């Protein structure tokens, strides 16, 4: 029996594949430095774990409303109003099984077969595949290091067609670390308004920002933009809760209702006691986020120092998230060849840029220890040399 056409057209996630290969080599006793995973290396803060365990022990293990427990949706609504200047009623917020699931559900809720989705490249690996699964057509919009890997209004208009339904904006971004300014987002919002194009705003890295950069939520700019924006966020990155699988989408009422209906027939609710942990994340002390950010800031600074000492590599300084997208074009190798040889010869795992739509680059994550950063970049320098 054949598998479905929609699944057969998918490209496997190279980021997960690289991470799995590195972990398998480590399990075999190989001294591998892994820069592949987009996952915080910190434990989930104790007060979040304690909250979830307490409710688990108390028997909070049954179905919840498919859109999430009311108190968590209310807490998210409060957070969005306080931190993002976004006025979403709790009924407009749907809690999903991770921010990846939130993006997927949002696309499923608004796309019809043949609708086009603009995706600035370099992009997070799952965006094009999600669009395909939702019946849409991904339209890749190339950006360059010269423009900071940012979508511009000119590029937006150039790639828009009568079939364009959604544009995806990821700020702070993966894999580039790009952070759009308020003025840059406002200019993109104006283009979206011209043709009533939905904006999928993926803001999962909003709390991981450096050098005085500021996060802005595009939906906060005007009522008209608000009605076109699907705001996605979650708990994985700021609270090191990747395995908990909790994210959310805040959307106009009709879209939120559609997502709730969709989720009720697919996953049902997110895990009951994990939602209580997420509630503790938003209601509890935030010094854990500050501490992680301080450590990322140190690591980022050290990566900059070490990369600046490798003549054949270049990069656009990232202002958010925990990645560097590194230009390897001066080595004469494509990203897959570079990554495979680097892993084989120096036992360092990186993600080939072809996975993000740019074969002249590799991505490294500094969500790892300073010791790994020192050793790994020394090996990369030796390899390039």
Phi, psi and omega per residue, in radians:
X1 nan 2.400 3.107
X2 -1.415 2.644 3.006
X3 -1.454 2.930 -3.060
X4 -1.152 2.647 3.135
X5 -1.098 -0.654 -3.089
X6 -1.116 -0.647 -3.132
X7 -1.375 -0.632 -3.111
X8 -1.138 -0.367 -3.138
X9 -1.520 -0.094 -3.092
X10 -1.318 2.581 3.036
X11 -1.752 2.172 3.139
X12 -1.023 2.624 -3.125
X13 -1.243 1.999 3.110
X14 -1.212 -0.526 3.140
X15 -1.132 -0.777 3.109
X16 -1.206 -0.618 3.140
X17 -1.140 -0.756 3.124
X18 -1.110 -0.786 -3.131
X19 -1.085 -0.730 -3.139
X20 -1.133 -0.706 3.136
X21 -1.152 -0.729 3.126
X22 -1.100 -0.743 -3.140
X23 -1.155 -0.650 3.111
X24 -1.129 -0.712 3.109
X25 -1.145 -0.706 3.091
X26 -1.075 -0.703 3.140
X27 -1.105 -0.445 3.113
X28 -1.541 0.050 3.092
X29 1.627 0.133 3.127
X30 -1.414 2.386 -3.121
X31 -1.411 1.434 -3.088
X32 -1.773 2.357 2.975
X33 -1.730 2.071 -3.068
X34 -1.789 2.044 3.055
X35 -1.915 0.314 -2.964
X36 -1.544 -0.644 -2.933
X37 -1.366 2.405 3.021
X38 -1.612 1.051 -3.001
X39 -2.434 2.207 3.080
X40 -0.976 2.477 -3.141
X41 -1.642 0.122 3.086
X42 -1.530 2.721 3.016
X43 -1.323 2.722 3.018
X44 -1.081 2.348 -3.129
X45 -0.921 2.546 -3.001
X46 -1.051 -0.693 -3.075
X47 -1.181 -0.459 3.095
X48 -1.296 -0.786 3.106
X49 -1.096 -0.718 -3.112
X50 -1.103 -0.701 3.129
X51 -1.086 -0.822 -3.129
X52 -1.118 -0.759 -3.123
X53 -1.143 -0.645 3.120
X54 -1.091 -0.758 3.138
X55 -1.297 -0.534 3.051
X56 -1.115 -0.807 3.141
X57 -1.158 -0.514 3.141
X58 -1.413 -0.030 3.075
X59 1.577 0.337 3.098
X60 -1.419 1.267 -2.979
X61 -2.235 0.238 -3.084
X62 -1.761 3.128 3.075
X63 -1.012 2.535 2.950
X64 -2.025 3.043 2.989
X65 -0.920 2.485 -3.059
X66 -1.030 -0.506 -3.107
X67 -1.536 -0.001 3.131
X68 1.964 2.779 -3.131
X69 -1.196 2.480 -3.053
X70 -0.977 -0.683 -3.094
X71 -1.187 -0.537 3.081
X72 -1.276 -0.737 3.100
X73 -1.080 -0.653 3.093
X74 -1.164 -0.709 3.125
X75 -1.135 -0.672 3.088
X76 -1.139 -0.732 3.104
X77 -1.030 -0.765 3.120
X78 -1.115 -0.749 3.135
X79 -1.074 -0.812 -3.107
X80 -1.104 -0.643 3.133
X81 -1.225 -0.767 -3.067
X82 -1.257 -0.775 -2.994
X83 -1.702 -0.460 -2.998
X84 -2.102 0.006 -3.121
X85 1.002 0.694 -3.119
X86 -2.043 2.194 -3.086
X87 -1.809 1.500 3.096
X88 -1.898 2.214 2.972
X89 -1.147 2.565 3.114
X90 -0.923 -0.510 3.132
X91 -1.178 -0.280 3.122
X92 -1.608 0.055 -3.088
X93 -1.988 2.162 3.123
X94 -2.027 2.137 3.118
X95 -1.495 2.256 -3.045
X96 -2.099 3.102 -3.111
X97 -1.529 1.104 -3.100
X98 1.785 2.661 3.141
X99 -1.127 -0.491 3.034
X100 -1.057 -0.783 3.093
X101 -1.108 -0.640 3.112
X102 -1.070 -0.807 3.112
X103 -1.058 -0.792 -3.096
X104 -1.107 -0.813 3.128
X105 -1.081 -0.705 3.134
X106 -1.069 -0.748 3.125
X107 -1.168 -0.735 3.106
X108 -1.056 -0.570 -3.062
X109 -1.314 -0.415 -3.029
X110 -2.044 -0.259 -3.055
X111 -1.604 2.452 2.935
X112 -1.931 2.793 -3.138
X113 -0.935 2.266 3.117
X114 1.593 -0.217 3.077
X115 -1.089 2.480 -3.119
X116 -1.730 2.514 3.104
X117 -2.174 2.122 3.131
X118 -1.426 2.221 -3.108
X119 -2.233 1.882 3.092
X120 -1.114 2.376 3.093
X121 -1.898 2.479 0.056
X122 -1.175 2.499 -3.028
X123 -2.250 2.817 3.005
X124 -1.162 2.396 -2.933
X125 -0.986 -0.512 -3.005
X126 -1.484 -0.288 -3.091
X127 -0.988 -0.941 -3.110
X128 -1.071 -0.636 -3.098
X129 -1.225 -0.653 3.070
X130 -1.077 -0.749 -3.141
X131 -1.062 -0.764 3.127
X132 -1.056 -0.807 -3.118
X133 -1.091 -0.537 3.135
X134 -1.453 0.027 3.102
X135 1.568 0.056 -3.137
X136 -1.590 3.097 3.112
X137 -2.033 2.001 3.083
X138 -1.245 2.268 3.070
X139 -1.993 1.943 -3.055
X140 -1.472 2.206 3.135
X141 -1.877 1.881 -3.070
X142 -1.267 2.314 2.983
X143 -1.985 3.010 -3.069
X144 -2.299 2.856 3.050
X145 -1.076 -0.574 -3.112
X146 -1.087 -0.595 3.093
X147 -1.768 0.373 3.070
X148 1.244 0.390 -3.100
X149 1.004 0.671 -3.117
X150 -2.007 2.497 2.971
X151 -1.221 2.305 3.102
X152 -1.896 2.796 3.069
X153 -1.000 -0.628 -3.138
X154 -1.120 -0.796 3.101
X155 -1.143 -0.710 3.126
X156 -0.979 -0.891 -3.130
X157 -1.142 -0.688 -3.098
X158 -1.054 -0.659 -3.057
X159 -1.680 -0.066 3.096
X160 -1.316 2.416 3.083
X161 -2.310 3.038 3.081
X162 -1.046 -0.292 -3.127
X163 -1.624 -0.082 -3.075
X164 -1.190 2.162 -3.105
X165 -1.975 -0.582 -3.026
X166 -2.478 2.554 2.903
X167 -2.116 2.413 3.135
X168 -1.779 2.204 3.074
X169 -2.136 2.151 -3.105
X170 -2.076 1.796 -3.106
X171 -2.495 2.150 -0.148
X172 -1.042 2.622 -2.905
X173 -1.852 2.685 2.979
X174 -2.070 2.126 0.323
X175 -1.789 0.074 -2.924
X176 -1.544 -0.394 -3.004
X177 1.294 0.205 -3.091
X178 -1.171 2.446 3.036
X179 -2.169 2.034 3.114
X180 -1.308 2.447 3.047
X181 -1.347 2.892 3.112
X182 -1.049 -0.718 3.135
X183 -1.148 -0.682 3.130
X184 -1.136 -0.734 3.113
X185 -1.160 -0.691 3.133
X186 -1.075 -0.676 3.121
X187 -1.161 -0.673 3.095
X188 -1.207 -0.639 3.108
X189 -1.071 -0.668 3.121
X190 -1.069 -0.691 3.122
X191 -1.168 -0.742 3.130
X192 -1.059 -0.661 -3.139
X193 -1.152 -0.543 -3.103
X194 -1.038 -0.611 -3.079
X195 -2.160 0.321 3.139
X196 0.896 0.941 -3.141
X197 -1.691 2.230 3.073
X198 -1.094 2.522 3.049
X199 -1.963 2.024 2.990
X200 -1.600 1.847 -3.062
X201 -1.769 1.809 -3.115
X202 -1.588 1.911 -3.000
X203 -2.043 0.495 -3.015
X204 -1.094 -0.435 -3.118
X205 -1.735 0.326 -2.973
X206 -1.006 -0.525 -3.084
X207 -1.540 -0.054 -3.125
X208 -1.891 1.468 -3.035
X209 -2.364 2.535 -3.007
X210 -2.275 2.935 3.015
X211 0.964 0.602 3.067
X212 1.347 0.102 3.082
X213 -1.133 2.717 -3.087
X214 -2.204 2.362 3.072
X215 -1.510 2.351 3.050
X216 -2.189 2.389 3.059
X217 -1.606 2.086 -3.004
X218 -1.095 -0.508 -3.122
X219 -1.179 -0.250 -3.094
X220 -1.432 -0.098 -2.974
X221 -1.292 -0.632 -3.138
X222 -2.891 2.856 3.104
X223 -1.073 -0.652 -3.121
X224 -1.154 -0.745 3.110
X225 -1.184 -0.724 3.103
X226 -0.922 -0.744 -3.082
X227 -1.252 -0.208 3.115
X228 -1.843 -0.085 -2.964
X229 -1.814 2.398 3.018
X230 -1.963 1.838 -3.044
X231 -1.614 2.120 -3.119
X232 -1.959 2.382 3.077
X233 -2.692 -3.060 -3.116
X234 3.126 -2.876 -2.976
X235 -1.998 -0.191 -2.990
X236 -1.069 -0.876 -2.997
X237 -1.419 -0.865 -3.081
X238 -1.246 -0.484 -3.074
X239 -1.991 0.217 3.140
X240 0.886 0.952 -3.103
X241 -2.105 0.674 -3.033
X242 -1.011 -0.769 -3.093
X243 -1.330 -0.155 -3.139
X244 -1.324 -0.416 3.110
X245 0.974 1.203 3.107
X246 -2.414 2.120 3.036
X247 -2.488 -3.098 3.104
X248 -2.706 2.736 3.021
X249 -2.184 2.319 3.059
X250 -1.945 2.237 -2.940
X251 -2.600 2.895 2.990
X252 -0.935 2.696 -2.965
X253 -0.987 -0.731 -3.096
X254 -1.179 -0.633 3.129
X255 -1.265 -0.734 3.114
X256 -1.039 -0.738 3.121
X257 -1.090 -0.693 3.132
X258 -1.153 -0.710 3.129
X259 -1.149 -0.710 3.106
X260 -1.057 -0.768 3.125
X261 -1.103 -0.773 3.115
X262 -1.038 -0.812 -3.086
X263 -1.172 -0.596 -3.130
X264 -1.100 -0.416 -3.134
X265 -1.796 0.051 -3.141
X266 -2.081 -1.375 -3.105
X267 -1.610 -0.183 -2.864
X268 1.047 -2.360 -3.064
X269 -1.547 2.738 2.911
X270 -1.123 2.833 -3.078
X271 -0.938 2.283 -2.990
X272 -1.027 -1.024 -3.052
X273 -1.265 -0.412 3.041
X274 -1.137 -0.612 3.096
X275 -1.096 -0.604 3.081
X276 -1.165 -0.594 3.043
X277 -1.141 -0.719 3.103
X278 -1.115 -0.654 3.087
X279 -1.071 -0.730 3.096
X280 -1.146 -0.576 3.118
X281 -1.079 -0.759 -3.108
X282 -1.424 -0.532 -3.088
X283 -1.586 -0.359 -3.044
X284 -1.560 -3.002 -3.140
X285 -1.099 2.538 -3.091
X286 -1.847 0.114 -3.125
X287 -1.119 -0.410 3.101
X288 -1.091 -0.676 3.113
X289 -1.161 -0.754 3.134
X290 -1.088 -0.697 -3.134
X291 -1.148 -0.741 3.106
X292 -1.139 -0.731 3.126
X293 -1.083 -0.695 3.119
X294 -1.078 -0.696 3.130
X295 -1.219 -0.721 3.070
X296 -1.057 -0.662 -3.134
X297 -1.073 -0.742 3.089
X298 -1.093 -0.794 -3.097
X299 -1.131 -0.767 3.129
X300 -1.020 -0.776 -3.142
X301 -1.074 -0.687 -3.136
X302 -1.225 -0.676 3.093
X303 -1.056 -0.730 3.114
X304 -1.025 -0.822 3.137
X305 -1.042 -0.768 -3.076
X306 -1.282 -0.683 3.110
X307 -1.160 -0.639 3.140
X308 -1.115 -0.249 -3.141
X309 -1.685 0.108 3.118
X310 -2.002 1.811 -2.906
X311 -1.119 -0.560 -3.055
X312 -1.475 -0.055 -3.121
X313 -1.963 2.539 3.092
X314 -2.456 2.913 -3.073
X315 -2.812 2.798 2.939
X316 -1.691 2.149 -3.061
X317 -1.020 2.140 -3.131
X318 -1.400 2.415 3.106
X319 -1.813 0.031 3.136
X320 -2.709 3.061 -3.122
X321 1.089 -2.655 3.111
X322 -2.492 0.861 -3.129
X323 -2.310 2.700 2.876
X324 -2.126 2.264 2.977
X325 -1.708 2.002 -2.954
X326 -1.893 2.239 3.112
X327 -1.396 2.112 -3.106
X328 -1.944 0.206 -2.994
X329 -1.037 -0.521 -3.123
X330 -1.245 -0.205 3.105
X331 -1.429 -0.238 -3.125
X332 1.401 0.101 -3.136
X333 -1.940 2.619 2.950
X334 -1.354 2.998 -2.996
X335 -1.209 -0.616 -3.133
X336 -1.219 -0.800 3.106
X337 -1.051 -0.800 3.137
X338 -1.020 -0.845 -3.058
X339 -1.168 -0.725 -3.135
X340 -1.156 -0.756 3.141
X341 -1.206 -0.646 3.110
X342 -1.104 -0.732 3.121
X343 -1.194 -0.690 -3.116
X344 -1.218 -0.782 -3.003
X345 -1.558 -0.634 -3.052
X346 -2.058 -0.027 3.096
X347 1.035 0.784 3.054
X348 -2.131 2.225 -3.113
X349 -1.778 2.106 3.044
X350 -2.241 2.952 -3.140
X351 -1.771 2.202 3.096
X352 -1.074 2.380 -3.120
X353 -1.140 -0.332 3.113
X354 -1.029 -0.484 3.102
X355 -1.136 -0.408 -3.113
X356 -1.853 0.126 3.108
X357 1.582 0.275 3.131
X358 -2.513 1.721 -3.047
X359 -1.289 -0.092 3.115
X360 -1.602 0.169 -3.044
X361 -2.335 2.880 2.905
X362 -2.265 2.753 3.049
X363 -1.996 2.337 2.955
X364 -2.067 2.571 3.080
X365 -1.874 2.348 3.053
X366 -1.770 0.461 2.951
X367 -1.466 1.001 -3.140
X368 -2.667 3.009 -3.001
X369 -1.234 2.755 3.065
X370 -1.061 -0.610 3.116
X371 -1.105 -0.762 3.084
X372 -1.109 -0.670 3.117
X373 -1.090 -0.798 3.131
X374 -1.061 -0.896 -3.097
X375 -1.164 -0.782 -3.070
X376 -1.119 -0.763 -3.129
X377 -1.289 -0.482 3.011
X378 -1.133 -0.671 3.105
X379 -1.215 -0.680 3.093
X380 -1.104 -0.726 3.108
X381 -1.064 -0.751 3.124
X382 -1.113 -0.738 -3.139
X383 -1.102 -0.842 -3.134
X384 -1.118 -0.680 -3.124
X385 -1.170 nan nan
